[in-house]
Amino acid sequence: MDRKLNLVRFVSVERMMRIVGKRGVARVLTDLAACIEADFRRWEQFDKTARVASHSHDGVIELMPTSDGRHYAFKYVNGHPGNTRDGRQTVTAFGVLSDVATGYPLLFSEMTILTALRTAATSAMAARHLAPRGARTMALIGNGAQSEFQALAFKAVLGVGNLRLYDIDPEASARCARNLAGFGFDIAICGSAEAAVLGAQIVTTATADKANATILTDNMVGAGVHINAVGGDCPGKTELHADVLRRSDIFVEYPPQTRIEGEIQQLAPDHPVTELWRVVAGQAEGRRDGRQITLFDSVGFAIEDFSALRWLADEAARTGEYDELDLLADPDEPRDLFGMLLRAGAGPAAAHQRPREVCETR
């Protein structure tokens, strides 16, 4: 068998940074937004299921699978807000893109950086359909690891140039402002969430705590605002007062998942929402007028990761920024897997070695 058939392309963190560096972060974000929008238009072709989540006191670990019948993708992702105390990331991820016809993986990649990029690209893509026309000022409440990506996506896709930052940790806002200093923004660091939303046509909430928080209250949201609610993404984790939801037209990715994990977990199970893909495909209205309050209740969905991995597979091939992993067994005769072990030295002589204790529970 051709040895190359069994080598899987691998994009490491270093390779991912090179790809983004070669393309430029603004171009990456606009390209990802276009890929995600294209896949939303063919939403009905995909297998869809709410992500499989394992919750603990410290956080959550999730698997997010989908397929369009030609390719299959999944992402492993965690969310552990307390990790930053030990110098670790709150969110880490990796993913796989596979060929449905053979079941063979085509790409194995880091997705910590890629998830940050695709989350921001999805937010900006949604805002293109939902935000007020000509919106140029965004309040960004919660200035953690996602904040710069959100700001740059909204600038690249919608032309947002004015940022109003707020975080309960002033150093987080200061870091965000420093990181964005060379990208052409007019940045104001605000002393409260109330101050941040003044004059903003778009409000993005992206906090990390796994809690039912109230970042926005009803009196803070004026007519015509678009709310990009990014932080709520698991049961018991929300950012908006329920009265804000009741005044808004709510747009979601996949209702069975969002009703469990999103802001709308606070509302009745039959509260009306619109699936974003229907707006993108022209089957439903997005923004109707200048006074409408629109809310994208974003929790992240597997089709967005599929789009990101599809984009990355093409970019890795184009740039050559990948390594090859010896991930798949390749016996000379496909049915002779044990013979491959024998040829590697796992024969009868090895079986006579002294046994040792294994699989002890500690």
Backbone hydrogen bonds, N-H to C=O, Kabsch-Sander energy under -0.5 kcal/mol:
donor,donor_aa,acceptor,acceptor_aa,energy
5,L,2,D,-1.5
6,N,3,R,-1.5
7,L,4,K,-1.2
8,V,325,L,-2.2
9,R,106,L,-1.0
10,F,323,D,-3.1
11,V,108,F,-2.1
12,S,10,F,-0.7
16,M,12,S,-2.7
17,M,13,V,-2.4
18,R,14,E,-1.8
19,I,15,R,-2.4
20,V,16,M,-2.5
21,G,17,M,-2.4
22,K,18,R,-2.7
23,R,19,I,-2.1
24,G,20,V,-3.1
28,V,24,G,-2.4
29,L,25,V,-2.4
30,T,26,A,-2.2
31,D,27,R,-2.6
32,L,28,V,-2.8
33,A,29,L,-2.4
34,A,30,T,-1.9
35,C,31,D,-2.2
36,I,32,L,-2.9
37,E,33,A,-2.4
38,A,34,A,-2.2
39,D,35,C,-2.0
40,F,36,I,-2.2
41,R,37,E,-1.7
42,R,38,A,-0.7
43,W,40,F,-1.5
45,Q,42,R,-2.3
46,F,43,W,-1.7
47,D,67,S,-2.8
52,V,63,L,-2.1
53,A,51,R,-0.6
54,S,61,I,-2.9
55,H,53,A,-0.6
56,S,59,G,-3.0
60,V,79,G,-1.7
61,I,54,S,-1.9
62,E,77,V,-3.2
63,L,52,V,-2.2
64,M,75,K,-2.2
66,T,73,A,-2.2
68,D,71,H,-1.8
69,G,71,H,-0.6
72,Y,98,S,-1.9
73,A,66,T,-2.8
74,F,96,V,-1.8
75,K,64,M,-1.2
76,Y,94,F,-2.8
77,V,62,E,-2.2
77,V,75,K,-0.5
78,N,92,T,-2.0
79,G,60,V,-2.5
80,H,90,T,-2.8
82,G,58,D,-0.6
83,N,80,H,-2.2
84,T,81,P,-0.9
85,R,82,G,-1.5
86,D,83,N,-1.8
87,G,84,T,-1.3
88,R,83,N,-2.3
94,F,76,Y,-1.8
95,G,109,S,-2.7
96,V,74,F,-2.2
97,L,107,L,-2.3
98,S,72,Y,-3.4
99,D,104,Y,-2.7
100,V,70,R,-2.3
100,V,98,S,-0.6
103,G,99,D,-2.7
106,L,97,L,-3.3
107,L,97,L,-1.9
108,F,9,R,-2.6
109,S,95,G,-2.6
110,E,11,V,-2.4
111,M,93,A,-2.9
112,T,93,A,-0.8
115,T,111,M,-2.2
116,A,112,T,-1.5
117,L,113,I,-2.1
118,R,114,L,-2.8
119,T,115,T,-2.7
120,A,116,A,-1.7
121,A,117,L,-2.5
122,T,118,R,-2.3
123,S,119,T,-2.1
124,A,120,A,-2.3
125,M,121,A,-2.4
126,A,122,T,-2.6
127,A,123,S,-2.3
128,R,124,A,-1.7
129,H,125,M,-0.7
129,H,126,A,-1.2
130,L,126,A,-1.3
131,A,127,A,-2.8
135,A,132,P,-1.8
138,M,162,N,-2.7
139,A,202,I,-2.7
140,L,164,R,-2.7
141,I,139,A,-0.6
141,I,204,T,-2.9
142,G,140,L,-0.6
142,G,166,Y,-2.9
144,G,206,A,-0.6
147,S,144,G,-1.5
150,Q,146,Q,-2.2
151,A,147,S,-2.4
152,L,148,E,-2.5
153,A,149,F,-2.3
154,F,150,Q,-2.3
155,K,151,A,-1.8
156,A,152,L,-2.6
157,V,153,A,-2.6
158,L,154,F,-1.6
159,G,154,F,-0.7
159,G,155,K,-1.0
160,V,154,F,-1.8
161,G,136,R,-1.6
162,N,136,R,-2.4
163,L,161,G,-0.5
163,L,186,D,-2.6
164,R,138,M,-2.2
165,L,163,L,-0.5
165,L,188,A,-2.8
166,Y,140,L,-1.9
172,A,169,D,-1.3
173,S,169,D,-1.2
174,A,170,P,-2.3
175,R,171,E,-2.6
176,C,172,A,-2.3
177,A,173,S,-2.5
178,R,174,A,-2.2
179,N,175,R,-2.7
180,L,176,C,-1.6
181,A,178,R,-1.2
183,F,180,L,-1.8
184,G,181,A,-0.5
185,F,180,L,-0.6
186,D,161,G,-2.9
187,I,185,F,-0.7
188,A,163,L,-2.4
190,C,165,L,-3.4
190,C,188,A,-0.6
196,A,192,S,-1.8
197,V,193,A,-1.7
198,L,194,E,-0.5
198,L,195,A,-0.8
200,A,197,V,-2.0
201,Q,137,T,-1.5
202,I,137,T,-1.7
203,V,226,H,-2.7
204,T,139,A,-3.2
205,T,203,V,-0.5
205,T,228,N,-1.8
206,A,141,I,-2.9
206,A,204,T,-0.5
211,A,209,D,-1.8
213,A,211,A,-1.6
213,A,238,T,-2.2
215,I,239,E,-3.7
216,L,239,E,-1.4
220,M,217,T,-1.8
221,V,218,D,-1.4
222,G,220,M,-0.7
224,G,291,R,-1.5
225,V,222,G,-1.3
226,H,201,Q,-2.4
227,I,225,V,-0.5
227,I,294,T,-3.1
228,N,203,V,-3.2
228,N,226,H,-0.5
229,A,227,I,-0.8
229,A,296,F,-1.7
230,V,205,T,-2.6
230,V,228,N,-1.0
231,G,205,T,-1.4
233,D,231,G,-0.6
234,C,237,K,-0.6
234,C,261,E,-1.0
237,K,234,C,-1.7
238,T,211,A,-1.4
241,H,216,L,-2.5
244,V,241,H,-1.4
245,L,241,H,-1.1
246,R,242,A,-1.9
247,R,243,D,-1.0
247,R,244,V,-0.5
248,S,244,V,-0.6
248,S,245,L,-1.1
249,D,293,I,-2.9
250,I,248,S,-0.6
251,F,295,L,-3.1
252,V,274,T,-2.3
253,E,297,D,-0.5
257,Q,254,Y,-1.7
258,T,254,Y,-2.3
259,R,255,P,-2.8
260,I,257,Q,-0.9
261,E,257,Q,-2.2
262,G,258,T,-2.9
265,Q,262,G,-1.6
266,Q,263,E,-1.8
267,L,264,I,-1.5
271,H,268,A,-2.2
274,T,250,I,-2.4
276,L,252,V,-3.4
278,R,275,E,-1.3
279,V,275,E,-0.9
279,V,276,L,-0.7
280,V,276,L,-2.3
281,A,277,W,-2.3
282,G,279,V,-1.3
283,Q,278,R,-3.0
284,A,278,R,-1.3
287,R,129,H,-1.5
292,Q,289,D,-0.6
294,T,225,V,-1.7
294,T,292,Q,-0.6
295,L,249,D,-2.4
296,F,227,I,-2.8
297,D,251,F,-2.4
297,D,295,L,-0.9
298,S,229,A,-1.6
298,S,296,F,-1.5
304,E,301,F,-1.4
305,D,301,F,-1.0
306,F,302,A,-2.4
307,S,303,I,-2.4
308,A,304,E,-2.1
309,L,305,D,-2.8
310,R,306,F,-2.5
311,W,307,S,-2.5
312,L,308,A,-2.5
313,A,309,L,-2.5
314,D,310,R,-1.5
315,E,311,W,-2.2
316,A,312,L,-3.2
317,A,313,A,-1.8
318,R,314,D,-2.4
319,T,315,E,-2.7
320,G,316,A,-2.0
321,E,316,A,-0.6
322,Y,320,G,-1.7
323,D,10,F,-2.8
325,L,8,V,-2.8
327,L,6,N,-0.6
327,L,325,L,-1.7
328,L,6,N,-1.1
336,D,333,E,-2.8
337,L,335,R,-0.6
340,M,336,D,-1.1
341,L,337,L,-1.1
342,L,338,F,-2.2
343,R,339,G,-2.2
344,A,340,M,-0.9
345,G,342,L,-1.8
346,A,341,L,-2.3
347,G,345,G,-0.6
350,A,347,G,-0.6
351,A,347,G,-1.1
352,H,348,P,-0.6
352,H,349,A,-1.2
353,Q,350,A,-1.4
362,R,360,E,-0.5
